């Protein structure tokens, strides 16, 4: 079982795995692995499908299909530095091996958030996290993806810029991003294109050269149609092998839920869910199901039928391509998405922490289903924090505060010992008598059990006498919890990468280049800045 990779905890730290010295062996393994592609995809030899997919992407991007392609991919989001760091990593590696770096925008995933988080330090030292929407919030509940949504309106972008400039006096490269976002708003056909173009402009200004590719465009090619047809025609085998692979992984890692590291597919009225989402034109995402019927495969969603595919792989591929040309979007889910990218487009693929976890399952699924595994992936992430004030509170402080309250409730005599109030003295005398009785009575006797009941009643009465003291202890717990939450927000590594300065981002770029050149970059390195106190 592989030791799980973790994001660096120190500010300025990077994770690059494997070490730089092992990269030539990874490239050699990749060349060898692709020379061993002896399986077919919907009737087409896998090597031919790979050549077709690369030719289609080369035509879209203008890249040469001959040199090594170093790929990464992520959802269309305003990325934090850890996600963004994959882009300098692929650029550095591509430069080192004489190839091309390609960032695949997986714009067929629904949005996790439709707003930009902006931290603000208030005059009293409190930290508030504001949010500025970059698309209509209905996009989240409507289940649409960034490939279907328009760029933000001029008013939305103005609100984002005003909010950040109000809240962050020191905002790094945000103004550079805002200029690019304003220019790109009118030029971008979708929200995904706008997000990618505005972020790419900042990255490019730092000397990092990467080509963007959009999965909503890749699915329009014949290569993806062939891959999707293979999934649909072989849906029963894939359904079974995916379930078995996930079950084995969960058992090996002690996972109990049915959604980790990816969710199970389900059966519905005899139809089997396939690992493809379906979007109708301007419609929300739907689960896609397949069922064999004679010599055909019937496709359907919970809202109704979609199509019937012939069993002949060539004709099925044509039917799938026609569906996509007619406006249906077929979006591969996590495991099949990276299986396509790693098997048929890239030479090496760079994951973040999350992708590195779920693609352990993806590799094993490819081995069982295709009889072949894509080359091993690389993992890259980084941690950069903003210079936000923190509080001197720790989890140990919270444990101590909770223990103090627990101790006070069960030992009120310690807090009442100096009180000369007559009622208090009577309660304390009663308590001492009950303790003496407990010592005298036989264990498990009814008399001893009754004495325990009376002792709890006396303690409860003493606690009522000292309610103010207990309330102070509760307030202390609340304050420590508040301070810990403040620190979580202040130390978050999730804020938009353009809030960082050029100097700090260039520090990450330099580490990626040294790694790609063969140097061993420690998992935790760079300047440490844990926040102002």
Secondary structure, DSSP 8 states (H G I E B T S, - for coil): ---------STT-EEEES-GGGHHHHHHHHHHHHHT---EETTEEHHHHHHHHHHHHHHHH---SSS-EEEEEEESS--BHHHHHHHHHHHHHHHHHT-EEEEEEETTSB-S-SEEEEEEE-TTS-EEEEEEESS-THHHHHT-BTTTS----HHHHHHHHHHHHHH-SS-TTHHHHHHHHHHHHHH-SSHHHHHHHHHHHHHHHTT---EEEEHHHHTTSHHHHHHHHHHHHTHHHHHHHHHHHHHHHHHHHT--SSSSSS----EETTEEEEEEEEE-TT--EEEEEEEEETTEEEEEETTEEEEEEESSHHHHHHHHHHHHHTT-EEEE-HHHHHHHHHHHT-SEEEE-HHHHHHHHHHHHHHHHHHS------EEEEE------B--S--HHHHHHHHHHHHHHHH-HHHHHTT---HHHHHHHHHHHHHHHHHHHS-TT-HHHHHHHHHHHHHHHHHHHHTHHHHHHHHHHHHHHHHHHHHHHHHT-S-SBGGGS-HHHHHHHHHHHHHHHTT----SS-S-----B-
